[in-house]
Structures are given as structure tokens and as C-alpha cells.
Amino acid sequence: MRGVRRLGGVDELREARWRAVEARDERMAGLFVYAVRSTGVYCRPGCGARRPLRRNVEFFSTPAEAERAGYRACRRCGPDQDRARDPAVASVIAVCRWLEQPDTDRAPAAMAAELGWSERHLRRRFSEVVGVPIGSYLRAQQAERVRSALRTGMPVIDAAFEAGYGSSRAFYEHGATRLGMTPARYRSGGSGVRIGYTSMVTPIGVVVVARTIRGVCAVRVGTAEAALVAEIAAEFPQALLERDDDGLQDVAVVLAGAVRGDDDATALPVDLQGTAFQVRVWEALRAIPAGDTRSYSEVATQIGAPTAVRAVAGACAANPAALVIPCHRVVRRDGSLGGYRWGVATKQALLAAEAPGRAS
């Protein structure tokens, strides 16, 4: 299932790098290289070779990384050869290399002092040269390290700490990993995928949450745990569905807090599959702050489809992960609650818990 993504971190950095490739921006040389899957070659951003299709492009911070992945250097642009660089750009490249280390403890102020710059100048210059702020670059590197760790089978939280996140909360807040199964694997019923689940009794009823190694794939609310688990099992008939209370304790804490209005489950990484339209709607819902609501028409306008109000309501009804995709924050234009997959009373309780000025 393809994860719902926010533009930020990895995505923001990839956008900046792709713009540099499109523009053949030689000023970005040394900051990264791009590899072309169809040719097996990696190049400098300013390479004069025919521009590749974006879907065939993979980015690496250094030539060494590209070569470890099996790519060879382009003979035309020589991306593996050192070249003279503007001293200011060389300093920014040094900052990039520092940020790429999983155990880096250099704060921007310390890096600036080491370079003889002010922190303000460093941040401004970094954004100008790299195309993204220092914080976005750091999160992108952490997210890539999480991906690498997950490919080895490492548990999500272990991968987060290995990648340099100081806590599971920091990992969730930045949404470092939003990867999912391929659509083909989802259509096959999750064949070969291990899905762990846990349950909890909350003020809105029993909540069952299921997670793959990459993120939350289902959250159900109801009165009977067995029925909710059976519903998830029917959705993924070929997956290995196992109870894992210890492994999902961190997720359970976030969801329990969300039910009380003390936490926001939209920070949890997800592993969800939907149509392109549904994903756009779910992404818009995850951007609604706790305590706020939007009308169906406002969501439709936000995603660039102002006439698709009914389709937005349909995407809300198809939401597979209560709380994590907060469809309870979508109401009718007149302020009335409208429908909710898990019951209008549940929707009302969740909105009351999130309401500003509620009693604690």
C-alpha cells in the first residue's frame, strides 16, 4: 500500500534535486548525484546528457553511495572526479556531509561557528544552495536511513533510533517513514506481509489497530474486538495477522491519547492503499489541525476539485484508519456532523474531546 505523504523531508529534497537536474544546474555539483535506472549510470546535476525520465531517476548524496548501489560513473560529466568549487558552496557541502551522519550532534549554531559564519547566514546560504532548509535536509537523511533499516527487517522503532531520532515521538511527529506495500501486493490480500495488531478499550469503544513494518494499515472502532479483528483479517486474507501488544504499545499510546484529545494520531506513519483521489483527500484530512473542522466542500476545494463534494464524502467513508486519517473532522457546510463510518456518536465524542477549551 502506498503511504500517504506530506511534502517535506525526503519529498521536498527530491523536488529540489529534480529541479536542479532539469535546469542542468552545475552549481549543485558536489551536493548530490543522480542515477538513471535504465542505463545504470550516475551523473552530476549539470550533466549535458539527454535528460532522463523522472521515474527512472534515483538520488544519492555522494558518488560512493551511488557506486555501492551498483551504478557506474558517467564518462561524459565525470561525477566521481573532484573539481574546484566556490568556497561558500564547499562549506555548504561540508554541512550536508555532517547532517548525513546518523550520530551527528552538531546544532546549526555550532556548524556556523565552525565555518566562521553566523547561524542566520548559514541557514540562508544553505537554503539558497541546496534548495531546502537545514531542518528539511536533516529529516530527509533520517528518513532515508529508516528506509534502509526497514529493508533489513528491523522493527520500526529500532529503525527510528538507528536513524538518529532521539525518541519515538520525534520520529512520529516528523512522519519519517510513509512507505507502503505495492498496490499489487495489497491486491493479493497482503500476501507474505506480517501484520501485527493490538486492541484497547477507550471512551469511544474498542479500538483495534494493525500495523505492517512500514506503518499503520488499519484502525477500527466498535464494540466487539473479535469482529474488528475479523474485519481486518478479511481485508488482508493472505497476510500473517498476529497479535503483538508489546510491539504496538507505542502506537496504542498515541491512539489512546488521540481519543482523549491529548494527542494527534496524524503523526503516525501509515501504510495505506487507495485511489489517487482518495489519497489526496486523506492527505488533506491529515492536515486539519486537532480542534478544527472542515466542510466537505472546503476539502474538495483544497484538493483542487471543488465540484467533487460527493466524492470527498465517499473517500471519508472509505477511510480504513480511524483517528490516523481524521475524517471525524469533516462536517457538513451548515456545521451538522453528517455521517461517520464508526457512528455519529463516536464522531461527536472525538470532536468534543478535541474542542478548544475543553475540560481536562
Secondary structure, 3 states (H helix, E strand, C coil): CCCCCCCCCHHHHHHHHHHHHHCCCHHHECCEEEEECCCCEEECCCCCCCCCCHHHEEEECCHHHHHHCCCEECCCCCCCCCCCCCHHHHHHHHHHHHHCCCCCCCCHHHHHHHHCCCHHHHHHHHHHHHCCCHHHHHHHHHHHHHHHHHHCCCCHHHHHHHCCCCCHHHHHHHCCCCCCCCHHHHHCCCCCCEEEEEEEEECCEEEEEEEECCEEEEEEEECCHHHHHHHHHHHCCCCEEEECCCCCHHHHHHHHHHHHCCCCHHHCCECCCCCHHHHHHHHHHHCCCCCCCEEHHHHHHHCCCCCCHHHHHHHHHCCCECCCCCHHHEECCCCCCCCCCCCHHHHHHHHHHHCCCCCC
